[in-house]
Each structure stands twice: as C-alpha cells, then as structure tokens.
Amino acid sequence: MTRLTGIVLRHKRLVVLAWLMIAVAGFATISKATSALSQSFSIPGPAFATDSAIVRLYHSGGFQNPPVVLTAMIPPGAGPGPATLAEAGRLLAAAARAVPGSRLADQATTGDTRFAGAGGASFALVFIPPGPGGSQPANSAGPIGRVMAAAAPAGWQTGVSGLGQLEADTSGGKGTSTLTETLLGGLGALAVLAVVFASFIALLPLLMAAVAIPATFLLVYALTQVTSVNFIVQYLIALIGLGVTIDYSLLVVTRWRENRAAGLDNEASVSAAMRTAGRAVVFSGTTVAISLLALVALPVAFLRGMGLAAFSIPLTTVAVAITLLPVLLATIGPTVDHPRLRREAHASRPWTWWARLVLRHRAAAFAGGLLVVAALAVPLFSLRLGEPASKALAPGSTAQAALTRLESRGIPRGIVSPIDVLATAGRAGAVARQARHIPGIYTAFNTAANPPPGGTGLVEILPVAEPGTAAGAATLTAVQQAIAGEPGVIGVGGQGASDAGFTSAVYGSFPLMLALIALVTLILLARAFRSLVLAVKAVIFNLASLGVAYGVMVLVWQQGHGSHALWSIPATGSITVYVPLLAFAFLFGLSMDYEVFILSRIREEYDATGSTDHAVVTGIGRTARLVTSAALILFLAFLALSATPETAIKMLATALGAGILLDAIIIRSLLLPALIGVLGRWNWWLPTTAARILRVAPSAPVPGPDRSLLRAGGR
C-alpha cells in the first residue's frame, strides 16, 4: 500500500485524467448499459425444461409467461343462464383474438363448467405468445382490455388480471427511477457526512461515488456484450455502489484528518492514512468481492451474470479509494477541509464512554445483545420461498380489483398460477381427469390442439391455492407425486414447479457455498488480524447479521408486520426465491466492512499498548462513529432502493437496510466489544504453525490474564 500510494502521488495528473476519462465514458454509456440488461429469469431443472418445450410447441405458456385472466360479470339483478353464458363466451373469445397467436381456455373451448362462478361470473385464461427473452410482452393486456370494454353489453363489468398484469401494474406504479433513487440516497448521505465532518470535505466522498458508479456501469456494459446480465444489477450498482464508495472514503478521510491533527504534514498524512485505513479498505473490498463472486458457482444463469456484474462494484470502489482519493486529499484536501468545526485529535467522547460502559458490564452486555439478535433471527426459521401472493401485488390496481371480484364469486386465486403438464397426445385427457381428483385442485383441462403439436397434449391444472403458500406447495407436491411418473407424462411445469426446482437446485448447495466463503474469509481475516479467534468471531458475527436480516425480512414481508403500513402492501406469504441469495451475497461482505474497520484499529492499538481493554476503548472511540455513520448512509441508500416499484426489490432493500443498521448498532457496537472484553488475551491467539502458513508473526501463543481486564472487573 505504501508503494502504491507513492506511485499515485507521483503521477497525480495522470491518475485524475484517467479516472475523469473513465467517468465520462461511463456516463455516456449508462443508457446503453441499462438497455442491454436482460429481463430473463431462467431457472434450471426439469420444470424449466418442460416449460421451454411448452413454449416451443405451443408458442405460449411457461413460467415466465403466466396466462392473462379475463373476467366478465353480468349486471346485478340479471339472472344467469345459457344466454348470458353464451354472451360471456363470445365476449371472452373476441378479447382473446385481440392478440394474434394467443391460446384461449374458457368454458366454451374446454366444456368445463368451473370457468363460471356464482352470480353470473365467468373467467378465461389467455396464453399469449412470449416476447423477447421469453417473458410476457409489455402492455400485452392493453389490446385485450380495450376490446373487452368495447364489446361488453351494457351493464357488464369486465376486467383483465393475472400475475403478469399485477407485476406490470406494480412496476408501473408509484415507483422512482434509478437516477432518482441514487439522488435521494446521495442527499441522505450528504446530510450524514455534513454532520460527521462539519466541513466542505463532506462533498469528497460523493465525488468518489460520482466516479465509481459510472465506471462500474461501464464495466457492466462491457460484460453484457459477452453474457446476459439481469436488470436488477442497475439498482445494486447505483445504491450499493453509492453506499460502499462513501463508506471507504469516510474511513480514509477520517484517518487523514486524524493524522493531520496529530501534526503530520499533508502528504505524510495521506501516506499514513493509506497504510492503515487504505489497507482495511482493500481487505473489506476483497471480502465483499469474494461473497459476490460466489454467485457464479450457482447453477442459475441469471444469478451467475449478476454475480459477475456485482463483483465489479467493490473492485471499482476500492480502486477509486486507493488511487483517486489519496491524490485529491494530497492536492485539494486542505482547501476543502473548512471550516473544520469538528477536529479528529481525540476519540469520540460518547463512544469512548460507551466502550467503557460495555467493558464494565461485559458479560451482561454480551448476553443482552445475544438475546436481541436471537429474538430478531427467530422468524428466519419460518422462511418460505416462492412467488409472493397475488394479493401483495399492485394493491389498488384494476388488475387486483378484477381478481378480488372473481374471488368473491367463489373462484380461487390459485388460477393465476396453473400447473402445466406436458403429455403425449393420447394421454392428456386421462391426465386431466386424474388431476381433478387430487386434493387442492380447482379444475384441470386438456388444451385442444388439432393436430397436436409434436404428438403431445397440454394439460392445465388450476390449483385452489397459489404455489407460494403452504397449501399451494402441498398441492404442487401432490400433483407431482401423482402424475409426474405416470405413463405418457413428459413433464410438469409452471411457476410453482420452477420455483421448487430453483429452491432444490440452488439452496441444496447453499450450505456448501456458505462454508467455502466462510473458510476463505476466515483465512483472509486471520492474516489481516493475526488472530484465529478474531477471525472466527468475525465470521460468526457476520452469520448472525445475516440471520437478523432474514428474520426482519420474514417478519415484515412474509408475515406482513409493517409491509402494509410502510408500503401499502399486504403480507406476501413467501419470499421471492432469489432474494435471500442476493441479500447474503451483499450483506456478508458489507457487514464485514465494519468488522474490518473496527478490528483493524483495535489490533493496531493492542500492538501499541498490549492492553485489550485500552485497545477496545480506543478502537471503539475512534471507529464506532464512522461505522454507525456509514451504516446510516447505507441504510438511507437502501431506503431509497425500497422506493423501487418491484416487490422483490423492496424485500431485498428491507433485508439489507435492517441487516446493516442492526449490525452496526447491536453486533459491532455492543456484542463485539463485549465479547472481546470477555475473551481477554485469548483474542490475540495465533499459533506458530498457523502464523507460518499465513506468513505473519505469531501472536500470544500462551494466553494469560490481562491485568487491564482485572482492573476493569473482568477476567
């Protein structure tokens, strides 16, 4: 780090010019980069293969292209009868013809009376040919709705709904753009930085973010030329990139100010800050990058692309922090560090007092923090993965209202997620009849096709409950067990089957991935802290942060304790299958930032004094204000991210925001100093063999009593 800092300080103009060119190129290509992002969510497994075959043979359907649900209600007071049913059939058929190549399933085409509900209600399923990427075309329901409204007899009430329409209404609702979210996050960050620095240098971390974010988009644009990258990445780059860049800048700038307050000249202050804070930034960024790159090992195409793209976020932010930032501090730093209402000559008094209080009651503090973490993590054990309930999508929309009216006439919401069964042509009818007798099935029918494409038949099974619910999952399992192995059955597909396949394929190997990441992180941290105990503790605390984040996400979204009050969205009943993976990938690395920031300073102070208590008090006093401020900045960025209209992104923002804030307040500011105080000199244990392997000096091979701990009343 010392050599690198010397190089960049000797070539200041070249460094600034290079980053300026990269930033300009990034800004110029942001729109192209976002346009090149994919909307596809390809999922591995037999269900995905079945869905792909259905789309190839029938040119519609599949888990990415759920059916449009059409509803027709006769006027109040009119008696339902053959004439009204026939009129409803003509109306639904006319609406389906509005989209060429669509496939209609209603009472008239299937002969199934269950397409009619109480009080003269009728519904139909329209399977629309997929658009680019295999998903339902944008605004596909627009022509259908217009035809229905024009063709409906006077007094009839019509509606257009379905998962695709609910999700489209959600995305097209009162959301904010990525640029707006970034600006909101930046304003929140500026407010926090103004309080932290109390000088115009608060603008410098934002300037770093203004370089790092477009530079990351430039890398992602290049990546889209060789592989598919999901559109969710744009939110992660904008807001997580903003938060992480500011975090790293905050640490380096604070240490630079501290060095200047200690009497070093400006360039020496920069070099000293990079030797300490810059080194911590590199270790933190490496940890974040490793956790994100782990997504590449998963057997899911869109997650692999996201892992590669997200991997560029910490790499770019670290590169900016260790090259451009020291150059700016060495040149314009003293000029913009005015009026300097806050000095860094002394540690924070409130946080120093807090650290001493925790150490005086170390055992009680540790037990209390552990109880809070355990209580917040308990909901994790009821986590259910799947598509969120349709009631949680686009509340107040016309699509939601149409589905609610249908439900009030005795037709269940499970019809929005059919279970697709691809069979041989001669067996489709028998499969449909068999499916009708399975508990939890509303109806099943054979899709008519003459001649049958590829000698196949397609059976649509409509469950009572949606697959994301416990009842819906049980129904899907019953269907798969009863039908999947029958003669003539080629495969079972649909949204529920694909989600189940995703869960089995990905989360089955999740413990192994977690163990590998934890092992690599353990090795990196053991070398950084020269202690096996501190490294093990850091990994355990990170897993605890993850448990808290998952628990809060389940509590707020799956169980609905806060989702309606904050976002006017009822309980989702389940968590979107890929959200916990993304939350893990980002949160594991981001929370490790704080661990590295604090423990690096504590290790430094212990090396200087040999006192564990003194190291904890000084380390917390010097870094806790930074960590809580950095966490608040990231929390505000995730709060802005939660304004995104997609429910899945709101879930992710909730997990990340709650995880980061609670990690900084409970785990890093309470549990960490308390446990270090309890362990005493055992914190610094690194046996000679391990030190030789890690190529560092051994530390405290024979732990003994810490006199400072005895004076403080501990072990």
PyMOL commands that set and color helices and strands:
alter all, ss='L'
color gray80, all
select helices_A, chain A and resi 2-10+12-35+46-58+82-96+107-110+113-115+118-120+132-134+141-151+163-171+178-197+200-224+233-261+266-297+301-331+333-336+349-360+362-382+390-392+398-408+413-416+428-435+453-455+470-483+495-507+510-529+532-558+563-567+579-609+612-641+647-684+688-694+707-711
alter helices_A, ss='H'
color red, helices_A
select strands_A, chain A and resi 68-73+103-105+121-127+157-161+419-424+441-447+456-463+489-493
alter strands_A, ss='S'
color yellow, strands_A
deselect
rebuild
show_as cartoon
